[in-house]
Structures are given as structure tokens and as C-alpha cells.
Amino acid sequence: MRRSEFDRAVADEFGPRGGSLMTDLVLSAVGGRTSADALAAGVDPREVWLALCEETDVPRDRRYGVGRLDPRQR
């Protein structure tokens, strides 16, 4: 997962509250850091995305393949 895909996935799943989740919600799965801090520290965006999904109870069917652009829209 690229960082741009991560950002798109957060926006699609969480809407306007995504920014707050990125800076306020501490994720134990990425070392007790926020998503923003984990990404800044070099943690893989996919790992951060999955940790964020787990912490916020995003259904499993909405965790994979998100953030990608439809090839027809590129």
C-alpha cells in the first residue's frame, strides 16, 4: 500500500473524522503511536491501515484492496 492509497482509504472509510483519528488515536499495534506518528517513523502504510481498522472495528471486507484507484479512472 502506498501512502497515497492509505490517505485515500482513510478518507473513504472515515470521512472528515479521519484526520482526527490519524493524530489522536493511539494504536498499540504500531508501538503505541498515532497513525501519523507511525507513518512519520517509517512504519509501512498497510500495517498502519490494518492497525487503524482493527482499533476502530472496520469490518474485514472493507480492509483489503481499499485506497486503490479504479484502473479506468487513471
MOPAC internal coordinates of N, CA, C and O (Angstrom, degrees):
PM7 1SCF
backbone

  N    0.0000 0     0.00 0     0.00 0    0    0    0
  C    1.4468 1     0.00 0     0.00 0    1    0    0
  C    1.5338 1   107.78 1     0.00 0    2    1    0
  O    1.2310 1   121.08 1   -50.48 1    3    2    1
  N    1.3087 1   115.53 1   129.52 1    3    2    1
  C    1.4598 1   121.17 1   175.98 1    5    3    2
  C    1.5238 1   109.33 1   -83.95 1    6    5    3
  O    1.2310 1   120.98 1   -17.65 1    7    6    5
  N    1.3081 1   115.73 1   162.35 1    7    6    5
  C    1.4671 1   119.64 1   179.38 1    9    7    6
  C    1.5272 1   110.87 1   -61.55 1   10    9    7
  O    1.2310 1   120.32 1   141.79 1   11   10    9
  N    1.3268 1   117.00 1   -38.21 1   11   10    9
  C    1.4672 1   119.97 1   179.20 1   13   11   10
  C    1.5262 1   110.76 1   -64.20 1   14   13   11
  O    1.2310 1   120.19 1   143.18 1   15   14   13
  N    1.3229 1   117.24 1   -36.82 1   15   14   13
  C    1.4654 1   121.02 1   177.01 1   17   15   14
  C    1.5278 1   110.28 1   -67.95 1   18   17   15
  O    1.2310 1   120.63 1   140.84 1   19   18   17
  N    1.3266 1   116.39 1   -39.16 1   19   18   17
  C    1.4583 1   120.72 1   176.44 1   21   19   18
  C    1.5288 1   110.06 1   -59.65 1   22   21   19
  O    1.2310 1   120.56 1   130.66 1   23   22   21
  N    1.3242 1   116.53 1   -49.34 1   23   22   21
  C    1.4670 1   120.86 1  -178.89 1   25   23   22
  C    1.5248 1   111.23 1   -60.38 1   26   25   23
  O    1.2310 1   120.40 1   138.60 1   27   26   25
  N    1.3220 1   116.84 1   -41.40 1   27   26   25
  C    1.4606 1   121.39 1   178.87 1   29   27   26
  C    1.5257 1   110.45 1   -65.65 1   30   29   27
  O    1.2310 1   120.24 1   138.25 1   31   30   29
  N    1.3357 1   117.15 1   -41.75 1   31   30   29
  C    1.4628 1   121.60 1   179.82 1   33   31   30
  C    1.5254 1   110.89 1   -63.22 1   34   33   31
  O    1.2310 1   120.29 1   137.26 1   35   34   33
  N    1.3281 1   117.06 1   -42.74 1   35   34   33
  C    1.4718 1   120.83 1   178.47 1   37   35   34
  C    1.5237 1   109.93 1   -62.64 1   38   37   35
  O    1.2310 1   120.29 1   134.36 1   39   38   37
  N    1.3188 1   117.06 1   -45.64 1   39   38   37
  C    1.4645 1   120.88 1   179.84 1   41   39   38
  C    1.5243 1   111.33 1   -63.16 1   42   41   39
  O    1.2310 1   120.32 1   137.64 1   43   42   41
  N    1.3283 1   117.00 1   -42.36 1   43   42   41
  C    1.4633 1   120.64 1  -179.08 1   45   43   42
  C    1.5232 1   112.01 1   -67.35 1   46   45   43
  O    1.2310 1   120.41 1   139.33 1   47   46   45
  N    1.3152 1   116.83 1   -40.67 1   47   46   45
  C    1.4686 1   120.84 1  -175.89 1   49   47   46
  C    1.5239 1   112.75 1   -80.47 1   50   49   47
  O    1.2310 1   120.07 1   138.66 1   51   50   49
  N    1.3206 1   117.47 1   -41.34 1   51   50   49
  C    1.4593 1   120.25 1  -170.64 1   53   51   50
  C    1.5229 1   114.73 1  -110.49 1   54   53   51
  O    1.2310 1   120.30 1   169.72 1   55   54   53
  N    1.3218 1   117.02 1   -10.28 1   55   54   53
  C    1.4575 1   119.77 1   178.80 1   57   55   54
  C    1.5210 1   111.88 1    61.32 1   58   57   55
  O    1.2310 1   120.50 1    37.73 1   59   58   57
  N    1.3422 1   116.65 1  -142.27 1   59   58   57
  C    1.4621 1   120.82 1  -175.50 1   61   59   58
  C    1.5320 1   114.56 1   -61.94 1   62   61   59
  O    1.2310 1   120.00 1   154.93 1   63   62   61
  N    1.3181 1   117.61 1   -25.07 1   63   62   61
  C    1.4691 1   118.68 1  -179.14 1   65   63   62
  C    1.5297 1   112.71 1   -80.44 1   66   65   63
  O    1.2310 1   119.93 1   175.12 1   67   66   65
  N    1.3186 1   117.73 1    -4.88 1   67   66   65
  C    1.4598 1   121.20 1  -179.79 1   69   67   66
  C    1.5175 1   113.34 1   -58.17 1   70   69   67
  O    1.2310 1   120.40 1   139.90 1   71   70   69
  N    1.3186 1   116.83 1   -40.10 1   71   70   69
  C    1.4591 1   120.25 1   179.18 1   73   71   70
  C    1.5169 1   112.36 1   -62.37 1   74   73   71
  O    1.2310 1   120.69 1   138.60 1   75   74   73
  N    1.3165 1   116.28 1   -41.40 1   75   74   73
  C    1.4673 1   120.34 1   177.87 1   77   75   74
  C    1.5176 1   111.28 1   -65.79 1   78   77   75
  O    1.2310 1   120.48 1   138.35 1   79   78   77
  N    1.3217 1   116.69 1   -41.65 1   79   78   77
  C    1.4654 1   119.71 1   178.31 1   81   79   78
  C    1.5224 1   110.73 1   -61.57 1   82   81   79
  O    1.2310 1   120.59 1   141.24 1   83   82   81
  N    1.3128 1   116.48 1   -38.76 1   83   82   81
  C    1.4697 1   121.16 1  -178.76 1   85   83   82
  C    1.5272 1   112.12 1   -63.17 1   86   85   83
  O    1.2310 1   120.27 1   144.69 1   87   86   85
  N    1.3219 1   117.09 1   -35.31 1   87   86   85
  C    1.4638 1   119.93 1  -174.77 1   89   87   86
  C    1.5224 1   114.50 1  -102.72 1   90   89   87
  O    1.2310 1   119.83 1   164.27 1   91   90   89
  N    1.3271 1   117.93 1   -15.73 1   91   90   89
  C    1.4666 1   120.53 1  -174.31 1   93   91   90
  C    1.5217 1   115.02 1  -110.80 1   94   93   91
  O    1.2310 1   119.77 1   146.53 1   95   94   93
  N    1.3258 1   118.04 1   -33.47 1   95   94   93
  C    1.4609 1   121.17 1  -174.09 1   97   95   94
  C    1.5272 1   110.63 1   -83.93 1   98   97   95
  O    1.2310 1   120.54 1   -60.91 1   99   98   97
  N    1.3238 1   116.57 1   119.09 1   99   98   97
  C    1.4618 1   122.20 1   179.06 1  101   99   98
  C    1.5253 1   108.75 1   -85.95 1  102  101   99
  O    1.2310 1   120.92 1   -50.62 1  103  102  101
  N    1.3259 1   115.84 1   129.38 1  103  102  101
  C    1.4626 1   122.58 1  -176.49 1  105  103  102
  C    1.5231 1   109.83 1  -109.80 1  106  105  103
  O    1.2310 1   120.42 1   -65.12 1  107  106  105
  N    1.3170 1   116.80 1   114.88 1  107  106  105
  C    1.4682 1   120.22 1  -178.76 1  109  107  106
  C    1.5257 1   111.52 1   -65.44 1  110  109  107
  O    1.2310 1   120.15 1   150.11 1  111  110  109
  N    1.3270 1   117.31 1   -29.89 1  111  110  109
  C    1.4672 1   121.16 1  -176.81 1  113  111  110
  C    1.5310 1   113.37 1   -67.73 1  114  113  111
  O    1.2310 1   120.19 1   164.04 1  115  114  113
  N    1.3200 1   117.25 1   -15.96 1  115  114  113
  C    1.4706 1   120.28 1   178.15 1  117  115  114
  C    1.5274 1   110.41 1  -118.63 1  118  117  115
  O    1.2310 1   121.27 1  -141.65 1  119  118  117
  N    1.3049 1   115.17 1    38.35 1  119  118  117
  C    1.4595 1   120.38 1   173.72 1  121  119  118
  C    1.5106 1   115.74 1    82.51 1  122  121  119
  O    1.2310 1   120.34 1  -154.26 1  123  122  121
  N    1.3300 1   116.95 1    25.74 1  123  122  121
  C    1.4567 1   119.28 1   178.65 1  125  123  122
  C    1.5140 1   113.16 1    69.11 1  126  125  123
  O    1.2310 1   120.99 1  -147.11 1  127  126  125
  N    1.3321 1   115.72 1    32.89 1  127  126  125
  C    1.4602 1   121.86 1   179.79 1  129  127  126
  C    1.5196 1   109.71 1  -115.41 1  130  129  127
  O    1.2310 1   120.78 1   -17.35 1  131  130  129
  N    1.3102 1   116.12 1   162.65 1  131  130  129
  C    1.4554 1   119.90 1   170.62 1  133  131  130
  C    1.5245 1   108.13 1   -75.53 1  134  133  131
  O    1.2310 1   120.63 1   -13.44 1  135  134  133
  N    1.3131 1   116.39 1   166.56 1  135  134  133
  C    1.4663 1   120.28 1   177.04 1  137  135  134
  C    1.5228 1   110.66 1   -58.77 1  138  137  135
  O    1.2310 1   120.80 1   135.50 1  139  138  137
  N    1.3247 1   116.07 1   -44.50 1  139  138  137
  C    1.4662 1   120.30 1  -179.10 1  141  139  138
  C    1.5270 1   110.98 1   -61.51 1  142  141  139
  O    1.2310 1   120.43 1   136.12 1  143  142  141
  N    1.3293 1   116.78 1   -43.88 1  143  142  141
  C    1.4662 1   120.39 1   179.77 1  145  143  142
  C    1.5261 1   111.44 1   -67.00 1  146  145  143
  O    1.2310 1   120.57 1   140.05 1  147  146  145
  N    1.3240 1   116.52 1   -39.95 1  147  146  145
  C    1.4667 1   120.36 1   179.85 1  149  147  146
  C    1.5282 1   110.71 1   -63.39 1  150  149  147
  O    1.2310 1   120.54 1   135.72 1  151  150  149
  N    1.3199 1   116.58 1   -44.28 1  151  150  149
  C    1.4652 1   119.96 1   178.69 1  153  151  150
  C    1.5279 1   110.80 1   -64.04 1  154  153  151
  O    1.2310 1   120.49 1   138.60 1  155  154  153
  N    1.3279 1   116.68 1   -41.40 1  155  154  153
  C    1.4658 1   120.61 1   178.99 1  157  155  154
  C    1.5266 1   111.54 1   -64.21 1  158  157  155
  O    1.2310 1   120.84 1   151.18 1  159  158  157
  N    1.3374 1   116.00 1   -28.82 1  159  158  157
  C    1.4674 1   120.87 1   179.39 1  161  159  158
  C    1.5216 1   112.43 1   -83.73 1  162  161  159
  O    1.2310 1   120.45 1   177.93 1  163  162  161
  N    1.3366 1   116.75 1    -2.07 1  163  162  161
  C    1.4587 1   120.20 1   176.38 1  165  163  162
  C    1.5149 1   115.88 1    95.51 1  166  165  163
  O    1.2310 1   119.97 1  -169.78 1  167  166  165
  N    1.3293 1   117.66 1    10.22 1  167  166  165
  C    1.4629 1   119.99 1   176.63 1  169  167  166
  C    1.5264 1   108.18 1   -67.96 1  170  169  167
  O    1.2310 1   120.68 1   -40.41 1  171  170  169
  N    1.3173 1   116.31 1   139.59 1  171  170  169
  C    1.4645 1   122.08 1  -178.72 1  173  171  170
  C    1.5317 1   110.55 1   -57.90 1  174  173  171
  O    1.2310 1   119.76 1   -48.64 1  175  174  173
  N    1.3368 1   118.06 1   131.36 1  175  174  173
  C    1.4598 1   120.61 1  -179.37 1  177  175  174
  C    1.5284 1   113.65 1   -54.66 1  178  177  175
  O    1.2310 1   119.74 1   144.44 1  179  178  177
  N    1.3394 1   118.11 1   -35.56 1  179  178  177
  C    1.4671 1   119.48 1   178.93 1  181  179  178
  C    1.5272 1   110.82 1   -63.71 1  182  181  179
  O    1.2310 1   120.41 1   138.37 1  183  182  181
  N    1.3246 1   116.83 1   -41.63 1  183  182  181
  C    1.4638 1   120.70 1   178.79 1  185  183  182
  C    1.5332 1   110.66 1   -62.86 1  186  185  183
  O    1.2310 1   120.71 1   138.58 1  187  186  185
  N    1.3241 1   116.24 1   -41.42 1  187  186  185
  C    1.4627 1   120.76 1   178.52 1  189  187  186
  C    1.5240 1   109.89 1   -66.28 1  190  189  187
  O    1.2310 1   120.36 1   136.92 1  191  190  189
  N    1.3344 1   116.92 1   -43.08 1  191  190  189
  C    1.4628 1   121.15 1   179.34 1  193  191  190
  C    1.5278 1   110.75 1   -59.38 1  194  193  191
  O    1.2310 1   120.29 1   132.72 1  195  194  193
  N    1.3116 1   117.05 1   -47.28 1  195  194  193
  C    1.4646 1   120.07 1  -178.92 1  197  195  194
  C    1.5267 1   111.32 1   -65.66 1  198  197  195
  O    1.2310 1   119.88 1   143.01 1  199  198  197
  N    1.3226 1   117.82 1   -36.99 1  199  198  197
  C    1.4652 1   121.14 1   176.74 1  201  199  198
  C    1.5278 1   110.57 1   -65.44 1  202  201  199
  O    1.2310 1   120.41 1   138.05 1  203  202  201
  N    1.3170 1   116.82 1   -41.95 1  203  202  201
  C    1.4626 1   121.45 1   178.29 1  205  203  202
  C    1.5243 1   110.63 1   -63.82 1  206  205  203
  O    1.2310 1   120.72 1   137.30 1  207  206  205
  N    1.3209 1   116.23 1   -42.70 1  207  206  205
  C    1.4677 1   120.66 1   178.33 1  209  207  206
  C    1.5193 1   111.45 1   -62.98 1  210  209  207
  O    1.2310 1   120.55 1   136.74 1  211  210  209
  N    1.3159 1   116.55 1   -43.26 1  211  210  209
  C    1.4668 1   120.90 1  -179.77 1  213  211  210
  C    1.5291 1   110.41 1   -62.83 1  214  213  211
  O    1.2310 1   120.76 1   134.57 1  215  214  213
  N    1.2992 1   116.16 1   -45.43 1  215  214  213
  C    1.4689 1   121.14 1  -177.11 1  217  215  214
  C    1.5240 1   112.28 1   -66.65 1  218  217  215
  O    1.2310 1   120.21 1   148.73 1  219  218  217
  N    1.3303 1   117.20 1   -31.27 1  219  218  217
  C    1.4652 1   121.08 1  -176.67 1  221  219  218
  C    1.5256 1   112.85 1  -103.59 1  222  221  219
  O    1.2310 1   120.38 1  -170.54 1  223  222  221
  N    1.3225 1   116.88 1     9.46 1  223  222  221
  C    1.4706 1   122.59 1   176.41 1  225  223  222
  C    1.5279 1   114.09 1    59.56 1  226  225  223
  O    1.2310 1   120.58 1  -140.97 1  227  226  225
  N    1.3159 1   116.49 1    39.03 1  227  226  225
  C    1.4670 1   120.27 1   173.42 1  229  227  226
  C    1.5297 1   106.93 1   -69.25 1  230  229  227
  O    1.2310 1   119.71 1   -50.02 1  231  230  229
  N    1.3414 1   118.16 1   129.98 1  231  230  229
  C    1.4700 1   119.88 1   179.51 1  233  231  230
  C    1.5321 1   111.55 1   -57.14 1  234  233  231
  O    1.2310 1   120.99 1   -35.91 1  235  234  233
  N    1.3143 1   115.71 1   144.09 1  235  234  233
  C    1.4698 1   121.22 1  -176.45 1  237  235  234
  C    1.5269 1   112.87 1   -55.36 1  238  237  235
  O    1.2310 1   119.74 1   144.71 1  239  238  237
  N    1.3185 1   118.10 1   -35.29 1  239  238  237
  C    1.4670 1   119.58 1  -177.79 1  241  239  238
  C    1.5286 1   112.57 1   -70.32 1  242  241  239
  O    1.2310 1   119.77 1   169.59 1  243  242  241
  N    1.3265 1   118.04 1   -10.41 1  243  242  241
  C    1.4665 1   120.73 1   177.36 1  245  243  242
  C    1.5225 1   112.15 1  -106.35 1  246  245  243
  O    1.2310 1   120.01 1  -170.01 1  247  246  245
  N    1.3296 1   117.58 1     9.99 1  247  246  245
  C    1.4634 1   120.66 1  -177.23 1  249  247  246
  C    1.5212 1   113.24 1   -96.06 1  250  249  247
  O    1.2310 1   119.56 1   156.96 1  251  250  249
  N    1.3008 1   118.44 1   -23.04 1  251  250  249
  C    1.4626 1   121.45 1  -170.41 1  253  251  250
  C    1.5196 1   110.98 1  -113.04 1  254  253  251
  O    1.2310 1   121.01 1   -41.77 1  255  254  253
  N    1.3268 1   115.68 1   138.23 1  255  254  253
  C    1.4574 1   121.07 1   178.46 1  257  255  254
  C    1.5142 1   113.80 1    77.88 1  258  257  255
  O    1.2310 1   120.19 1  -170.05 1  259  258  257
  N    1.3250 1   117.24 1     9.95 1  259  258  257
  C    1.4598 1   120.03 1  -178.97 1  261  259  258
  C    1.5153 1   110.31 1   -86.56 1  262  261  259
  O    1.2310 1   121.18 1   -21.70 1  263  262  261
  N    1.3207 1   115.35 1   158.30 1  263  262  261
  C    1.4508 1   120.57 1   178.13 1  265  263  262
  C    1.5095 1   114.73 1    86.11 1  266  265  263
  O    1.2310 1   120.65 1   170.54 1  267  266  265
  N    1.3056 1   116.35 1    -9.46 1  267  266  265
  C    1.4669 1   119.41 1  -179.93 1  269  267  266
  C    1.5194 1   109.90 1   -85.39 1  270  269  267
  O    1.2310 1   121.57 1   -37.17 1  271  270  269
  N    1.3075 1   114.60 1   142.83 1  271  270  269
  C    1.4568 1   119.53 1   175.47 1  273  271  270
  C    1.5165 1   109.58 1   -79.09 1  274  273  271
  O    1.2310 1   120.80 1   -34.15 1  275  274  273
  N    1.3045 1   116.07 1   145.85 1  275  274  273
  C    1.4541 1   121.09 1   173.58 1  277  275  274
  C    1.5287 1   106.95 1   -64.60 1  278  277  275
  O    1.2310 1   119.49 1   -52.16 1  279  278  277
  N    1.3429 1   118.58 1   127.84 1  279  278  277
  C    1.4741 1   120.77 1  -177.71 1  281  279  278
  C    1.5244 1   113.15 1   -53.08 1  282  281  279
  O    1.2310 1   120.08 1   151.06 1  283  282  281
  N    1.3098 1   117.45 1   -28.94 1  283  282  281
  C    1.4656 1   120.30 1  -179.80 1  285  283  282
  C    1.5218 1   111.51 1   -72.78 1  286  285  283
  O    1.2310 1   119.90 1   162.78 1  287  286  285
  N    1.3421 1   117.80 1   -17.22 1  287  286  285
  C    1.4643 1   121.25 1  -178.25 1  289  287  286
  C    1.5183 1   112.68 1   -95.49 1  290  289  287
  O    1.2310 1   119.50 1   175.73 1  291  290  289
  N    1.3005 1   118.56 1    -4.27 1  291  290  289
  C    1.4750 1   120.91 1  -177.73 1  293  291  290
  C    1.4931 1   111.89 1   -74.34 1  294  293  291
  O    1.2310 1   120.10 1   180.00 1  295  294  293

